[in-house]
Amino acid sequence: MVKLLENKLLLYCDNINIVISNASILLSFSGGSDSSSLAFALVKLKKKYNFHLAFIHFNHKMHNRSDSMETYCISFARENKIKIFCSNIKVSDGDNFESSARINRYSILNEKAQAYKFDF
């Protein structure tokens, strides 16, 4: 997986005409198995290429493990010296949860990406 991700990152950097060591990546990090695998791979590649990496965690407070997932993400980021942003998102009861949560996450991701000039 790391090699595949590395090849994709190199291709994306080539497509936007930047050197990978100058790239900046913001990962939406839930703490689940998919985003944790991606976080591990990106941390490994960061050590190789020294690009800027940050995480963002969204806590929807929708299940009994929400806070422990946030704690895990913060701990993982600190252990790997990665900046992490955390955001609580409240979705109204009458709304379609998945759709509303996604819209809120993308809005915050775009704000952070613009404010901190993330490439990916």
N, C-alpha and C positions, 0 to 999 in steps of 0.2 A: 504494500500500500504506500509506503514512504516513497519508493522509487516512482510510482505512478503520479503521486502528488508532486514530487519534485519536477518531473517532466512537464506536468501541466503548468506549474508555476513558472518554469523557465519559458514555456511557450507564451503564456499570458504576458509575462514581462516583455518578451520580444515583440508581441503584438502592440503593446502600448509604448514601446521604445524606452524601457528603463532597464537598468542593471538590477538583478535580483537583490543585491546588497543594499540598493536604494529603495526597495519596495517597502510598503507598509500594509499590513493585513489586520483587519478587525474580524475576529471570529465570534459568532454568536454561540455561546457555550452554555448548554443546558445542564451539563453534568451527566447526561444519559450516555449510553454506550457509543452511539454514533459520534456525537460531538466530542466525547472524551478521546476516542480513537484519533479523530482529526486533530485535536489539541496536542496529543502526544506526538503525532507525526510532524506538526508544525514546529513544536519546540525542538525536535531533533533537527529539522531543516534550518531553523533559526541559528542553531549552534554552528552549522556548516556555512551558512551564507550571511549571517549577521544582519538580516532584514529586521525591520521594526514589526513587532507583533503585539497585539493587545486583544483582550477578551471582553465580551459584554455578556452579562447574565441577566435574564429576565425572570423575575419571580412573580408568578400569577397568583400565588397563595391558594391554589385550587386543590391541593391534596396534602396529606399529613407529612409528606417528605419534602415539601417545597423549601422549607428553611434549611434542612440538612443538605439538600442539593446545592443551595446557594453557598453554604459553608464549605462544602467540598470544592466548588469552583474557585472560591476565594483562596482556600488553602493551596490548591493546585497551582494557581497563578502565583501566589507568594513564593512557594517552593521553587518555582521556575523563573522567578524575577520577571514576571509578565504583568503589565498594568491590566487591571480589570475594572470595568464599569459595571455597576449593578443598578437595576431599575425594577421597581415594582409596577406591575400593570394590573389595573382593575378593569374588568370587563363587566358591563351592566348585565343584570340577570336576564333581561329580555332579548339581548343580542345573541347572535350565533357566536358562540365562544371562539371556535377555531378561526373563523373569518375576522372577527373583531381583534382578537389577540394578534393575528398575523399582521393586520393593518397597523396596529400600534407598534409592534416590534420593528416593522420595516420603516416606519416613520422615525423612530428613535435611532435605528441603525443609520439611516440616511443623514440625520442631524449630526451624529457623532462622526460619520465618515467625512462630512463636509467640514465640520469644526476642526477636526484633527488631521485632515488631508490624507485619509487612508486611500490607497490605490485599489485595494480589494476588500 
